[in-house]
Amino acid sequence: QVQLVESGGGLVQPGGSLRLSCAASGIIFSSYTVGWYRQAPGQQRELVATITSGGSTNYQDSVKGRFTISRDNAKATVGLQMNSLKPEDTAVYYCNAHFIGWYEKDYWGQGTQVTVSS
């Protein structure tokens, strides 16, 4: 059974920092591109950042320079360090694991709420 379990969300003031973490099980983690997406109320889910099995990263323009994604294949975890948070970063953040090979697999975590407010 595949599980992606996020942690680290919460309430933070503008300009503050949070670190999200996602622990994966049931997959060959090192073979997957993993990443973070977010969904604000009334909006579509959007990509925040991804990191490939080879370590290449991709960020949404609005978070470049503020967020850093990282992965630890030995622990099967992916992290998202979020600095200089803004109210518009408020959303539910979802962990994703994606594999394309002979077949395609896509897995999601349950989400963790991040609220940036004074």
C-alpha positions in Angstrom: 0.0 0.0 0.0 1.4 3.4 -1.1 1.3 6.2 1.5 2.5 9.7 1.3 2.2 11.5 4.7 2.8 15.2 5.0 3.7 17.1 8.1 4.9 20.6 9.1 2.0 22.8 8.2 0.6 25.4 10.4 0.0 29.1 11.0 2.8 31.6 10.5 3.1 35.3 10.2 4.1 37.0 6.9 7.8 36.9 6.5 8.1 33.8 8.6 9.3 30.3 7.7 7.9 26.8 7.7 9.3 23.4 6.6 7.1 20.8 5.2 8.1 17.1 5.1 6.6 14.1 3.3 7.4 10.5 4.1 6.7 7.9 1.4 6.2 4.2 1.8 5.2 1.4 -0.6 7.1 2.7 -3.6 10.7 2.7 -4.9 11.1 6.3 -3.9 14.4 6.9 -5.6 12.7 6.2 -9.0 10.0 8.8 -8.6 9.9 12.5 -9.3 8.5 14.0 -6.1 7.1 17.4 -5.4 4.7 19.7 -3.8 1.5 21.2 -5.1 -0.9 23.6 -3.4 -4.6 24.5 -3.6 -6.1 27.6 -2.2 -9.9 27.9 -1.7 -11.7 28.4 -4.9 -8.6 27.8 -7.0 -7.1 24.9 -8.9 -4.3 22.8 -7.6 -1.0 24.2 -8.8 2.6 23.1 -8.9 4.9 24.6 -6.3 8.1 22.6 -6.8 9.4 19.3 -8.0 12.6 17.3 -7.8 13.5 14.5 -10.1 15.2 11.2 -9.3 18.4 12.8 -10.6 18.0 15.8 -8.3 16.9 18.4 -10.9 14.5 20.9 -9.5 11.6 23.0 -10.9 9.8 25.8 -9.1 6.8 28.0 -9.7 8.0 31.5 -10.5 6.2 33.0 -7.5 8.3 30.9 -5.0 11.7 31.0 -6.7 14.3 32.3 -4.2 12.0 31.7 -1.3 11.2 28.0 -1.3 13.7 25.1 -1.5 12.8 21.5 -2.3 15.0 18.6 -1.2 14.9 14.8 -1.1 16.5 12.1 0.9 16.2 8.8 -0.9 17.6 6.8 2.0 14.7 8.0 4.2 12.2 8.2 1.4 11.3 11.8 2.3 10.9 15.0 0.4 11.0 18.4 2.1 10.0 21.9 1.3 11.7 24.8 3.1 9.5 27.9 2.8 11.0 31.2 3.7 9.7 34.8 3.4 6.1 33.5 3.4 3.4 35.7 2.1 -0.4 35.6 2.7 -0.8 34.4 -0.9 1.1 31.3 0.0 -1.9 30.2 2.1 -3.2 26.9 0.8 -3.4 23.2 1.4 -0.1 21.7 0.4 0.0 18.3 -1.2 2.9 15.9 -1.6 3.1 14.1 -5.0 5.1 11.1 -6.3 5.1 10.6 -10.0 6.7 7.8 -12.1 6.9 7.4 -15.9 8.4 4.3 -17.3 6.8 1.3 -18.9 3.8 2.5 -17.0 2.8 5.7 -15.2 2.0 6.0 -11.5 0.8 9.1 -9.6 0.3 9.3 -5.9 -0.9 12.0 -3.6 -0.7 12.7 0.1 -3.7 13.9 2.2 -2.5 17.5 2.3 -1.4 19.9 5.1 -2.7 23.4 5.7 -0.4 26.3 5.5 -1.8 29.6 6.7 0.1 32.9 6.4 -1.6 35.6 8.4 -0.9 38.3 11.0 
